């Protein structure tokens, strides 16, 4: 990982360990503690941590986080809620992005392309902080599935929309036909790439009962699917999501040994802990250097519009399923709304904005402000909300 040396990595992991122990004892979200620790390190020892870059987020941190979450999504409940999930991540993302884009254009005077890019990138939610809260407080299985699966699919759709808008900003075709074709190839290409990598490597894993070989092959699947899709300009997020679900469902049904399954899950749980520790501390370090006060009005507006957009993405869409077997209880809707946290992907996309976008610097600062609000305000209040809604009890 560029910018990391052993001393820096050791320091960050030591701090992460202390933060994990303290937040667990205080029953606080781990992610918020990590960001606070990152801010503290940046203020006390400037330059001690490497910079947070788009490539570091997108090609190093994102694939394992997506894969780790995907291998734990059960296929049958996922398939049952697929229509609802697809509506949330298509209609919902479009509504959320449109509200944010229109608000930033008319109220902050941003250009349409700058406002649209910000609307799409900030629509990308991050399940990490909420899932961490779910691990501390037991919630119903369906709510856990809806939050995690919606967030993973949401990331993929937002990333695809961002790529399309960047192409338009660079002078690419903006017609409905051209955009539709690019959307189809990006999504379908990601799914095909994920299956093309996962299936043969899982078959190969089935020929060995060596735990280390099985774990290594899952590492190759996680990164290989992402890189293959990106190489062909498809969605790496959807590729790794597809690959993870193949491993977590078909791969664990006889292809990977029984002992191997437990070892693979423990391995990926640790990888997720490691990556989350690094990324949230680096987010905190970058937050400490952001001149948020200079754009405080735009930052406040960005936070408000993001919440309004998320509300529009959740409540009307779920209401459309009110008379079906996929109806969503109001308590679940509130968690889906308030649990739509922003994190690594939104920042990675913001940092990857082309220099030709007039508002690029302002968009980056506002994106960091929204993520800070998301982690510290929404993340810290999630356990309280879950308890307040009476969802901290198993179903049945």
N, C-alpha and C positions, 0 to 999 in steps of 0.2 A: 504494500500500500504506500503510494508515493507520499512523502512527507513524514512517515512514521519511522522512528528508530526504536531500538529495543528499550532505551531508557524512557522515551516518551510513552511507548505502549505500556511499559510496566507501571509508570506513574498513573496513567489513565485507568488501568485495570485495578490498581490498588484503591484509587479514589472510588471507582464504581463499586468495589466490594464493601467499602465503608458505607457508601450511600445505600446500598441494598440492605445492609444490616440495620441502619438507622431508620430508613423508611418502613421496613417491615415491623420494627419495634413500635414506631409511632403510627402504624397503619395508614401511611400516606402513599400516594402513587409514586412508584419508582421513577417513572419518566420525569416527573416534575422535580424530584430530587436531583436527578442527573443534570437537567438543564441548569438548575441553580448552582450545582457544583461546577459546571462548565463556565458559568458567568463568573463565579468566584475565582477560578483558576486564571481566567483571562484578565481579571482585574489585579490579582496578586502577582501573577507571573506572565506578563504579556509575551506572546510568541512561544509559549511553552508547548502549545498543541498545534498540529498541522492545520492548514486552512481547509474549510469545508468547500469542496468543489463539485460541480455537476457530475463529472466522471466518477468521483469517489462515491457519491450517493447512488448514481444510476447503475454503474457496472460492478461495484464492489459490495455495497451495502444492501441494495434493493433485492437482488435475486434470492439470497438466503432468507430474507424476511418474508418474502412472498411464498417461497417454497415451504418454509416451516409452518406457516399458517395453513397452506393448502393441503398438506398431507394429513391434517387433522379434521378436514371437512368430510363428513360422511355423505356418500352419494345419494342415498334414498331420500333423506330429508332435504338435501340440496335440490334434487330433481323435483320434489313436491312443491317447493317454494320458488322454483325457477321463474314462473311467469311474474310473480311479485318482484323478485330480485331484478329481472330484466327491465321491468317498468321503472324501478327505482334508479337504476344505473343508466338508463337512456333518457326517458322523459324527465326524470328527477335531475340528472346532471345538466340537461339542456335548460331546464327552468332555473336552476341555481346559477348557472353561468350567465344566463341572460339577465337575471335581476342584478347581479353584481356588475356586469358589463354596462348595462344601461345606467345604473346609479353612478358609477365612476365616470362615465362619459358626460352625463348631464350635470352632475353635482361637483365633480372635480375638474372637469374640462379636459379629461384625457381623450386622446384620439380613439376612434372606434376600434382600431386594430390593437392598440395597447390595452384598452379596457377589456376587449374580448379575450385577449391572451391571459390577462389577470383573472378574469372570470372563470376561464377553463382550468387554469392551474390551481386556483384556490378551491375549486370544486373537488379536488382530489383529497379524500379523507384518509386518515391513518388509524388503523384499528389497534395499534400497539398499546397505547395508554389505556384504552377502555378494556381491552382483553386482560391487561395486567390487573385492572380493578376487578374484573370478573373472576380472576384466579384467587383474589383475596375474599371475595364475597360470592357465594353460590347463587347463580341465577338460572332460570329455566333454560333448558337445552335449546328450544327454538329461538329464544331471544339471542342467545350466544351465537347461534348459526346465522341469524339475520344480520347482526351487527358485523360479524367477521366476514361473511361471504359478500355482503353488500359493499363493504369497504374495499375488499380485494378487487371485485369487479369494477367498482367505481374508479379505483386507481387506473385500471387498464383503459377504461373508456376516456377518462380525463387525459391520460397520456396520449392516446390516439388523437383526440380533438386538438391537443396542443400542437402535435406534429403537423396536422393539417393546416392550422392557423399560421404556424411558422412558415410553411410553404407558401401560403397566400401572401404573407408579409414580405417574402422574398421575391414576389412577382410570379408565383405559380398560378395555375388555372384556378378560378374561383367559381366556375359554373356548378350547378347542382349535380350534373352528371359526373363531372370530374371528381367532385368531392365524394359523391356516393361510391364511385369505383375505388377511390383511394381508401375510404373507410372500410369497404368490404374486403379488399386485399390485405389491409393492415390487420384486421380482426381475424379473418380466416387464416392468413399466413401465420399469425401467432399461434393459433390453435393447432394448425398442422405441424409447425415447428416443435411445439411442446410434445405432441404425440410421436413425431419422428425420432426424437431423442430418447424419450422415456421408454417406449415400448421395447426397442432392441436391447437397451441397457438393463431393463428389468428382466428380460428373457436371459440375458447373460448372468445376472445376479442369481437367477434360479438354478444355475449350474454349479453354484458354489455355496457351501455352508460356512464359509469364513466370514466372521462378523466384520472384520476390517475391510474386506473386499466389498461387502454389501454397502457399508457406510461410504466407502470411496466412490462407488458407482452412483450413489444418491447425490454426492457432491458434484460429480460430473453432470448428472441430469439437471441439477438446479442451475448451474452456470452455463452448461452447454445449450440448454433450451433457450435461455435468454439471449446468449450471444449469437446463436444461429438465427433466431428471429430478427434481431437487430441488424445482422449482416444483410439480410434480404429486405430491410426497411419495413418489417412487420412489427407487431407489438411484443416486446420482450416480456412485459408484465403478464400478458395473457398466455404467452408460451410457458412461462414458469408456473403460472397458476394451473394450466392444463396438465403439465408434467407432474406437479405436486399432487393433484387429485388422482392421476393415474397411479402414482406410487402408493398413495395413501389408501386407495380402494382396491384396485386390481393387483397391485404389487404385493400387498400384504396378505392376499388370499392365496397363499401357497407358493408364490414366486420367491418371496424373501422368507427365510426360515423364521420359526417362532421366536427363537432367541434374537435373531437379527432384527425383527420388528421392534422389540423393546430397546435394543441397542441403538437402532436408527432414531427412534423417537427421543431417547435421552441425548444422543449426539446433537440433534437439531434443536432441542430445547437449550442446550448449552450455547450452540452457535447463535441462536436468536438473542440469548442473554448477552453474549459478547458483542454482537453487532449493535444491539440497542444501547448498550453501555457506551460504546464509542460514539455512535451517531448523536445521541441526545446530549452528551457532553460537548461535542463539537458544535451542535446547534447553540448551546448555551454560550460557548466561546465566541461564536459569530454574533449572537444577540448583543453581547457586551460592546461590540464595536459598531453597532448599527446607529446611525444618527436619527433615531425615531422622532426626537423632539422637533427636528426640522420639518418633518411632514406629519406632525401630530394630527392635524385635521383629516388628512387623507387616510391616516392609519385608523383613526376612530371610525371614519366612514366605512373603511374596508371591513372592520370588525362587524359593524351593524349590518351592512349589506350581506356579509357572509352568513350571518345568523338568519337573516330574512330569506336568503336563497336556500339555505338548508331547510328551513321550515316549509318553503314551497316545494322542495324536493321530497319531503316526507309526508306531510299531512294530506294534501290533495291526492297524491298517488296512492297512498294506502287506503284512502277513503273510497277509491274506485273499486276496491276488493272487499268492501264492507259486507256485501251480501253473498260472498262466496266462501268456500271452505278455507280460503287463504286470508280471511279477515285478520287484521292485526289489532290486538287490544290497545286501548289508549295508553296504558302504562308503557307498553312496548314502543309506541310511537314517540313518546317523550324521551325515552332512552336513545332511540335512533336519532332523534333531532339533536339532543344535547351531546350525544356521543359521537357526533360527526366531527371528530378532532382533525386538525391539520398537522402535518408533520413533514417527514423527510422528502416525500415525493414532491409536494408543493414547493419546497425550498429548492430541490434539485432542478425542477422545471424553471423556477424563477431565475436561478443563477445561469441557466442555459439560454436565456432570452438573447436573441441576436442584437448586436450593437445598433442595428438600424432602427430598432423600436425607440421612439423618442422618449418615452417614459421609463425606459429600462431601469435606471438607477432607483427611481421612485417606487417602481413596482417591487423591486427586490426588498427595499426597506419595509414597505407596507405588508408584503408577504411574511416577513419575519415578525412584524407586529401581530398579525393575525395568528401566526403559529404560537407566539408567546402567550397571547390571550387564551388560545385553545388549550395549551398545556397547563397553564397555571390556574385559570379560572374554571374552565370546563372539566379538565382532568381532576383537579382537586375536589370538585363538588360531585363527581360521579358516584363515589361510594355513598354519599349522603342521599343523592337522588334515588339510587337503587333501593336504599333502605326506606326512604320516604314513600316510595311507590309500592312497598311491600313485595319487592321482587327478589329479596335476599333469602328466599325459601325455595326449595325444590318444588317442581310441579307435582301435582297429584296429592 
